[in-house]
Amino acid sequence: MGCAAFKSNVVSPIDEPKQVKPIDAKIDQESLHIRASAKNGDGTNKHVESDFVGSGKIPPHPPKTKKRDIVPDPAVFKPIDEHALTAPSSLRSSVSELAKYLVEPAKNDLERVRAFYRWITDNIRYDTEGHFSGIPNSCDPNEVLKTGKSVGLGYADLFSSFCRIVNVPVKTIIGHAKGYNHDPETAITPSTKPNHAWNVVLLDGDWRFIECMWGSGHLKGQTFNKQFTEFYFLTDPKHFISEHYPSTQHKDGQDSKWQLLDKPISVNEFVKHVKLSSTALEFEVIPISHKSAVLELKSDETITIQDGQGNMENWLINFSLSNGTDMSQYAMSYISNMTTLKINVRPPNAEKYILKIFAKPRGKQTVSHNLVIKYIIKCTDPDAQAKPYPSRKSPWAFCPEYKLYGFAEGSRAMPIFITNDGDLNINIPTTKQVEAIAKLHHAQDKDVNLEDSTLVESSVNEIVVRTRLPLQGFYSLDIMAKRPWEEGNKYRSAMAYLIDCQKPMSPYYPFPHCYYGAITKYNCRLLEPLNRSLPAKSSVIFRLESKRLQRIKVSKQNLKRASDGIFEGEVLTPDTGFVTVSGSDKDGESLLCLYQFSVATEVV
């Protein structure tokens, strides 16, 4: 029924139902057989892959240069692209006339094939109706022009026909493509029918790949979404082999050479290797630790992904059972440096899992995340006692704008902390004073009150976050900060930390309640007491530090100020109720609340 292997689309990792519906990669073997066929009425071949017009039958070989060497910036094609995109619709009645029109401003073969690629990707859509009905349209170039839709072979044969008319050496390659429905657990054997077709063109003595169908858009459900992709124009062989493998049934007997690689890979290697999306290939997102698509892991494993160009941001991971059940609390990721993503998975059961890794390229005008890598994970030795992580799809890390907030370079240190006593201090360097608060959540106990389990103190050089943890297990610690470039009092997530509390604080003493607006304004630091509960009818020493405050009052008693900015005094607590600490930076002015303590007969 034609070439039906379509590429992955840009999908939302959260809204799974909107992903591409898998396509049956059924294909009519006869329609893909290499042959020189009869001529169409305008002189084009119906199947044109066997005749290298004007090439001197140059055999396949690895190109001497990369795409970026001959196309350093796609903007060089702007005049050619504009000409192709404005071609009169009346020319669609003739393959020959349209081809001649498209190449009018072209000065060389590179510009000619660019005009063809740009017109086809803009004007031909995938034949979704034919695919889902099982009755696709003809792949004949004239029919493709007439209907404006086709499957892979139709895209490839139309491109070949265009090239042939203007004597550009071209070939249609049939083979196996890792479309969205690609199953890395299914082997490709000699009896496996090819499921796709693409082109190679000869430019300055080198064969180059052209993939018009995948360059034109993607499927979402049963709808074709038109989306031009530059990546599939003259794709470098080392990238192209990730998703395309020439069939072993070419009549020229050089199927492996049409990989255009110095060292061709076997079909088993092709199937086994993890599929990298065009986004991953374009931006050099590379699996470092695990290169196979199917992983057999034990209870705990860390997968390392390298962002070769450092252009990815807003990473997201989706970990689920193969039936779609969310298992996000058994996988977590973190940025270990600017270009390395580490993902730890700890499946709780011996089942099959799916790990999808999404990212958004920096500077790309898109609201969606791109699927870059997908793994199938089979757990062979699960840890039934594995503690779940806090549910989080994005990495534990700093936000991309961390410098704009005022955080220093050293704030990008490891975002994971371990405590053996439930008492943890985190120092975050800053370049200026940052107004921040902390939000703490336990991975399992959603109802535990952790409002006063953190104490945040900010100075011009650092933020100190003190934590006291009442339960064992994992915690999420979000550092929320105000954006200096925004008006208002909104706090936004700036840092996300993961805390592994192997033993909780016992006995547990929460911090006093903090009024962070005033604490930050006055650059105030509480030295003692640090426990929220105070003994009733007892003398308690209060000590605070602030170089901005002129007066600090505990309940009705003023603290004495020393020359070094330390305020201190001994205060008699009441028999019940609260003790409030307030301050002012001017004598005679009203005071702002800084801290509040509770008074209890028995201190807890």
C-alpha positions in Angstrom: 0.0 0.0 0.0 3.0 2.3 -0.4 5.6 3.7 1.9 4.0 4.4 5.3 6.9 4.9 7.8 6.3 8.4 9.0 8.6 10.2 11.4 7.8 11.1 15.0 6.0 14.4 15.5 6.5 17.2 18.1 4.4 16.0 21.0 3.5 17.0 24.4 5.1 14.7 27.0 2.3 15.5 29.4 -0.7 15.1 27.1 0.1 11.6 25.7 -3.2 11.1 23.8 -2.2 13.8 21.4 0.8 11.8 20.1 1.1 10.2 16.7 -1.1 7.2 16.0 1.2 4.4 15.0 1.1 3.6 11.3 1.1 0.1 9.9 4.3 -0.2 7.8 2.7 -2.4 5.2 4.1 -2.0 1.7 3.5 -3.3 -1.8 6.8 -5.0 -2.7 6.2 -4.7 -6.4 5.7 -1.0 -6.2 9.1 -0.6 -4.7 11.1 -3.0 -6.9 14.0 -1.3 -8.6 13.3 -1.0 -12.2 13.3 1.4 -15.1 9.7 1.8 -16.1 7.9 3.2 -19.1 7.8 7.0 -19.7 4.9 9.2 -18.6 3.3 11.5 -21.1 5.6 14.4 -20.3 8.8 12.3 -20.4 9.2 11.6 -16.7 9.8 8.0 -15.4 7.2 6.4 -13.2 9.9 4.8 -11.2 13.2 6.5 -11.7 15.7 5.1 -9.2 17.8 3.0 -11.6 19.0 5.6 -14.0 21.7 8.1 -12.9 21.2 10.8 -15.5 24.4 12.8 -16.1 26.3 11.1 -13.3 28.6 8.9 -15.2 27.1 6.2 -12.9 29.3 7.4 -10.0 29.1 4.7 -7.4 27.9 5.5 -3.8 30.7 6.7 -1.5 30.9 8.8 1.7 30.7 12.5 1.0 34.0 14.4 1.4 32.3 17.3 3.3 29.5 17.8 5.8 26.2 19.6 5.1 27.4 22.6 7.1 30.4 22.9 4.8 28.2 23.5 1.8 25.3 25.1 3.6 26.7 27.1 6.5 23.3 28.9 6.8 20.0 27.9 5.2 19.3 31.6 4.8 21.4 31.5 1.7 18.5 29.8 0.0 16.0 32.6 0.8 15.6 33.8 -2.8 15.3 30.2 -4.1 12.8 29.3 -1.3 10.7 32.4 -2.0 10.6 31.6 -5.7 9.5 28.0 -5.0 6.9 28.9 -2.4 5.2 31.4 -4.8 5.1 29.1 -7.9 1.7 29.5 -9.7 -0.7 26.7 -9.0 -1.5 26.4 -12.7 1.9 24.7 -13.2 0.8 21.7 -11.3 -0.7 20.3 -14.4 2.8 19.4 -15.8 5.7 17.9 -13.9 8.1 19.1 -16.6 6.8 22.7 -16.7 6.8 23.0 -12.9 10.4 21.6 -12.7 11.6 24.1 -15.3 9.9 27.0 -13.5 11.3 26.1 -10.1 14.9 26.2 -11.4 14.7 29.5 -13.2 16.6 31.5 -10.6 19.0 28.6 -9.8 22.7 29.0 -10.6 23.8 25.4 -9.8 22.5 21.9 -9.0 22.5 22.7 -5.3 20.0 25.5 -5.8 18.0 23.3 -8.2 17.5 20.5 -5.7 16.8 23.1 -3.0 13.9 24.5 -5.1 12.5 21.0 -5.6 12.8 20.1 -1.9 11.2 23.4 -0.7 8.3 23.1 -3.2 7.5 19.5 -2.4 7.6 20.0 1.3 5.3 22.9 1.1 2.8 21.5 -1.4 2.5 17.8 -0.9 0.9 16.4 2.2 0.9 12.8 3.5 -2.0 10.7 2.2 -3.6 10.1 5.5 -7.0 9.2 4.0 -5.4 6.6 1.7 -3.3 5.2 4.6 -6.1 4.7 7.1 -8.5 3.4 4.5 -5.9 1.0 3.1 -6.3 2.4 -0.4 -3.6 5.0 -1.0 -3.4 7.3 -4.1 -1.1 6.5 -6.9 2.6 7.3 -6.5 2.8 8.4 -10.1 4.4 11.9 -10.2 1.6 13.3 -12.3 -1.0 11.9 -9.9 0.9 13.3 -6.9 0.8 16.8 -8.5 -2.8 16.5 -9.3 -4.0 15.3 -5.8 -1.3 17.1 -3.8 -0.8 14.1 -1.5 1.1 10.8 -1.4 3.1 8.4 0.7 6.9 8.1 0.8 7.4 6.6 -2.6 5.3 9.3 -4.2 7.3 12.0 -2.5 10.6 10.4 -3.6 9.5 9.7 -7.2 8.2 13.2 -7.7 11.6 14.6 -6.5 13.4 12.2 -8.8 11.3 13.3 -11.8 12.0 16.9 -11.1 15.8 16.2 -11.0 15.7 14.1 -14.1 14.0 16.9 -16.1 16.9 19.3 -15.4 19.6 16.6 -15.6 20.5 16.4 -11.9 21.8 12.9 -11.0 19.3 11.3 -8.7 18.3 8.0 -7.2 15.3 6.7 -5.2 16.4 4.5 -2.4 14.0 2.0 -0.8 14.5 0.6 2.6 13.5 0.5 6.3 12.7 3.7 8.3 12.2 4.0 12.0 8.8 5.7 11.8 6.7 6.4 14.9 5.6 2.8 15.0 9.1 1.4 14.8 9.5 -1.5 17.2 13.1 -2.1 18.2 12.1 -5.6 19.5 11.2 -6.7 16.0 14.1 -7.8 13.8 14.4 -6.9 10.2 14.9 -10.1 8.2 15.4 -10.8 4.5 11.7 -11.4 4.3 10.8 -8.1 5.9 9.3 -5.8 3.3 10.7 -2.3 3.0 8.5 0.4 4.4 9.8 3.7 3.0 11.6 5.5 0.2 13.9 8.5 0.0 16.4 10.1 -2.4 20.0 10.7 -3.0 21.3 13.4 -5.4 24.8 13.9 -6.8 26.3 17.3 -6.0 29.9 18.2 -6.8 30.8 14.5 -7.0 29.2 13.5 -3.7 25.9 11.7 -3.1 23.6 13.5 -0.6 20.4 12.4 1.1 17.0 14.1 0.6 14.0 13.1 2.6 11.0 15.1 1.3 8.2 13.3 3.2 9.7 13.7 6.6 10.7 17.3 5.8 7.1 18.2 5.0 5.4 17.6 8.4 4.2 15.0 10.8 1.1 13.1 11.8 -0.9 13.7 14.9 -3.6 11.1 15.3 -5.1 10.9 11.8 -4.3 14.4 10.8 -1.2 15.6 8.9 0.4 18.6 10.5 2.3 20.6 7.9 5.7 21.6 9.3 8.8 22.3 7.2 12.0 20.7 8.5 15.4 21.9 7.3 17.1 18.9 8.8 16.1 16.4 6.1 17.7 18.4 3.3 21.2 17.0 2.5 21.3 15.2 5.9 24.7 13.9 6.8 25.1 10.1 6.6 26.0 9.7 10.3 22.7 11.2 11.2 20.6 9.7 8.4 21.5 6.1 9.4 19.8 6.6 12.7 16.4 6.4 11.1 17.0 5.1 7.5 18.5 1.8 6.4 18.7 0.9 2.6 17.0 -2.4 1.7 19.1 -5.4 0.9 17.1 -5.9 -2.3 18.7 -3.2 -4.6 19.5 -4.5 -8.0 22.8 -2.6 -8.1 24.0 -4.9 -5.3 25.4 -1.9 -3.3 22.8 -1.6 -0.6 25.2 -1.2 2.2 27.2 1.4 0.3 24.0 3.5 0.1 24.5 4.2 3.8 27.2 6.5 2.5 29.3 5.6 5.6 33.0 4.8 5.8 32.0 1.8 8.0 28.5 0.6 7.1 26.5 -0.9 9.9 24.5 -4.2 9.9 20.8 -4.2 9.9 20.8 -5.7 13.4 22.9 -2.8 14.6 20.4 -0.4 12.9 17.4 -2.0 14.7 19.2 -2.3 18.1 20.5 1.2 18.3 18.3 3.7 20.1 16.3 5.9 17.7 17.4 9.5 17.7 14.9 12.1 16.5 15.8 14.8 14.0 16.0 17.2 16.9 18.5 15.0 18.7 20.6 14.5 15.6 20.5 18.2 14.6 21.6 19.4 18.0 23.9 16.4 18.7 22.0 15.0 21.7 23.9 11.7 22.2 23.3 8.7 24.5 26.5 8.1 26.3 25.9 5.3 28.7 23.1 3.3 27.0 23.0 3.1 23.2 20.5 0.3 22.7 16.8 1.0 22.3 15.9 -2.0 24.6 17.5 -2.0 28.0 17.5 -4.9 30.4 18.2 -3.3 33.8 18.3 -4.3 37.4 16.6 -2.3 40.1 18.5 0.9 39.8 20.3 2.4 36.8 21.6 5.8 35.6 21.3 6.8 32.0 23.6 9.6 30.7 22.6 11.8 27.8 25.1 14.4 26.3 23.8 17.6 24.9 26.7 18.1 22.4 25.9 21.7 21.5 24.5 22.8 24.9 21.4 24.0 23.1 18.7 22.0 24.9 16.6 23.5 27.7 13.4 22.6 29.5 14.1 18.9 29.5 11.2 16.6 30.4 11.1 12.8 31.0 8.1 10.5 30.9 8.4 7.2 32.6 5.5 4.7 32.4 4.6 1.1 32.1 4.2 -0.2 28.5 0.4 0.1 29.0 0.7 3.8 29.7 0.4 3.8 33.5 2.4 6.7 34.9 5.5 5.7 36.9 7.1 9.1 37.1 7.8 8.7 40.8 10.3 5.9 39.9 12.5 8.0 37.6 14.3 11.3 38.2 16.7 13.4 36.1 19.2 16.1 36.9 21.6 18.4 35.1 25.1 17.5 36.3 26.7 20.3 34.2 25.5 22.5 31.4 25.6 19.8 28.8 24.9 16.5 30.6 21.5 15.0 31.6 21.5 12.1 34.0 18.3 10.0 34.4 18.0 7.5 37.3 15.3 4.8 36.9 14.4 2.4 39.7 11.5 0.2 38.5 9.6 -1.3 41.5 8.3 -4.3 39.6 9.6 -6.8 37.0 7.7 -5.3 34.0 8.2 -3.5 30.7 8.6 0.3 31.0 8.9 3.1 28.5 11.2 6.1 29.1 10.7 9.1 26.8 13.0 12.0 26.9 11.8 15.4 25.6 13.5 18.7 25.2 13.1 22.2 23.7 15.9 23.6 21.7 17.0 27.0 23.0 15.8 29.9 20.8 13.3 27.8 18.8 9.9 29.4 18.4 7.8 26.5 19.6 5.7 25.9 22.6 6.0 22.1 22.4 8.7 19.8 23.5 10.4 17.5 21.0 10.8 13.8 21.6 14.5 13.2 21.3 15.1 9.7 22.6 12.9 6.7 23.6 13.9 3.6 25.5 12.2 0.3 26.3 13.3 -0.8 29.7 12.8 -4.3 31.0 13.5 -4.7 34.7 14.9 -8.1 35.7 15.6 -7.6 39.4 13.4 -5.0 40.9 13.7 -3.5 44.4 10.3 -3.8 46.0 11.4 -1.5 48.8 12.5 1.3 46.4 11.5 4.6 47.8 9.5 6.7 45.2 10.9 10.1 44.1 8.8 13.3 44.2 6.7 13.4 41.1 8.6 15.6 38.7 9.0 15.4 34.9 11.7 18.1 34.6 15.3 17.8 35.9 16.4 18.7 39.4 18.4 21.8 38.4 18.7 25.5 38.2 16.5 27.4 35.7 18.1 28.8 32.5 17.7 32.4 33.7 19.5 31.7 37.0 22.0 34.5 36.4 19.3 37.1 35.8 17.8 36.3 39.2 21.2 37.0 40.7 22.5 33.5 41.3 26.2 33.0 40.8 28.0 30.4 38.7 28.6 28.2 41.7 24.8 27.8 42.2 24.9 25.2 39.4 26.4 22.6 41.7 24.9 19.1 42.1 21.2 19.5 42.9 20.9 16.3 45.0 21.6 16.2 48.7 21.8 13.3 51.2 21.3 13.8 54.9 21.7 11.1 57.6 20.2 13.1 60.5 17.4 15.2 58.9 19.3 18.5 59.5 20.7 20.0 56.3 22.0 23.4 55.3 22.4 24.4 51.6 24.5 27.4 50.7 23.7 29.0 47.3 26.1 31.7 46.1 24.7 34.9 44.6 26.0 38.0 42.9 23.5 40.2 44.7 20.8 39.9 47.3 18.0 37.7 46.0 14.5 37.7 47.6 13.7 34.0 47.9 11.5 31.5 49.8 11.6 27.7 49.9 8.9 25.1 49.3 9.4 21.7 50.7 7.3 18.6 49.8 7.7 14.9 50.9 7.4 12.3 48.1 5.0 10.0 49.8 3.3 11.9 52.6 1.4 14.7 50.9 -0.4 15.8 54.1 2.5 16.4 56.4 2.9 20.1 57.3 6.4 21.3 56.2 5.7 25.0 56.1 8.2 25.7 58.9 10.7 23.0 58.0 12.8 25.5 56.1 14.5 28.7 57.1 15.8 30.9 54.2 18.3 33.7 54.8 19.6 36.0 52.1 22.6 38.3 51.9 24.4 39.9 49.0 26.8 37.0 48.6 24.6 33.9 49.3 21.3 32.4 50.2 21.4 29.9 53.1 18.5 27.4 53.2 18.2 25.4 56.4 16.1 22.3 56.4 14.8 20.1 59.2 13.1 16.9 57.9 10.6 15.0 60.1 10.2 11.9 57.8 12.5 9.4 56.0 12.4 9.4 52.2 12.8 11.8 49.3 11.9 15.5 49.4 11.6 18.2 46.7 13.0 21.6 47.7 12.0 24.4 45.4 13.8 27.7 45.8 11.3 30.4 44.7 12.6 33.8 43.9 11.4 37.2 42.6 12.4 38.1 39.1 14.1 41.5 39.1 12.9 42.2 35.6 9.2 41.7 36.6 6.9 43.9 38.6 4.8 42.5 41.4 5.4 40.1 44.3 5.3 36.8 42.5 7.8 34.2 43.4 8.9 31.8 40.6 10.8 28.5 40.7 14.5 29.3 40.2 16.2 26.2 41.7 14.9 22.6 42.2 16.7 20.3 44.6 16.2 16.7 45.5 16.9 15.6 49.1 17.4 12.0 50.2 16.6 11.9 53.9 18.0 8.5 55.1 17.2 9.2 58.7 14.8 11.9 59.9 15.5 14.5 62.6 14.6 13.1 66.0 13.2 14.8 67.9 11.9 17.1 65.2 11.9 20.9 65.9 10.4 23.1 63.2 11.7 26.6 62.6 9.8 29.7 63.7 7.4 31.1 61.2 9.2 33.6 58.9 8.0 36.8 57.2 10.4 36.7 54.2 9.5 40.1 52.7 10.7 41.9 55.8 13.5 39.5 56.5 15.0 40.1 53.0 14.3 43.8 53.1 16.3 44.2 56.3 18.9 41.6 55.5 18.0 39.9 58.7 19.6 36.7 60.1 18.2 34.8 63.1 21.0 33.5 65.3 18.9 32.1 68.2 16.5 30.6 69.1 16.0 28.5 66.0 13.1 26.3 67.3 9.5 27.4 66.8 8.3 26.2 70.2 9.5 28.1 73.2 9.1 27.0 76.9 6.4 28.9 78.8 7.3 31.4 81.6 11.0 31.0 80.8 13.9 33.3 80.1 15.0 32.9 76.5 18.0 34.6 74.8 17.2 36.2 71.4 20.1 37.1 69.0 19.6 38.5 65.5 21.9 40.1 63.0 21.1 43.0 60.7 23.0 46.1 59.6 19.9 47.8 58.2 17.6 47.6 61.2 17.6 50.4 63.9 15.3 48.6 66.3 14.2 45.1 67.0 11.4 44.2 69.4 10.5 40.8 70.9 6.9 41.1 72.0 7.1 44.3 74.1 10.8 44.2 74.8 13.5 46.0 72.7 16.7 44.2 72.1 20.0 45.9 72.6 22.1 46.7 69.5 25.9 46.2 69.4 28.3 47.9 67.0 28.6 44.8 64.8 24.9 44.8 63.9 24.0 42.1 66.4 20.8 42.6 68.4 20.4 40.6 71.6 18.4 40.4 74.8 16.9 38.0 77.4 13.1 37.8 77.1 10.6 36.2 79.5 8.1 34.2 77.6 4.3 34.2 78.5 2.5 31.2 79.8 0.8 30.6 76.4 0.2 32.1 72.9 2.8 33.5 70.6 6.1 35.5 70.7 6.6 37.9 67.7 9.9 39.4 66.6 9.5 42.7 64.7 11.8 45.5 63.5 12.2 48.8 61.8 15.0 50.6 59.9 14.0 54.0 61.4 13.4 55.0 64.9 9.8 55.9 65.6 8.5 54.1 62.5 6.0 51.2 62.7 7.6 47.8 62.9 7.3 44.9 60.5 7.0 41.3 61.6 10.1 39.2 61.1 9.5 35.9 63.0 6.8 34.3 65.1 7.3 31.7 67.8 4.7 29.6 69.7 4.7 29.1 73.4 3.8 25.7 74.8 3.9 24.1 78.2 5.8 21.2 76.7 8.2 22.1 74.0 8.0 20.0 70.9 
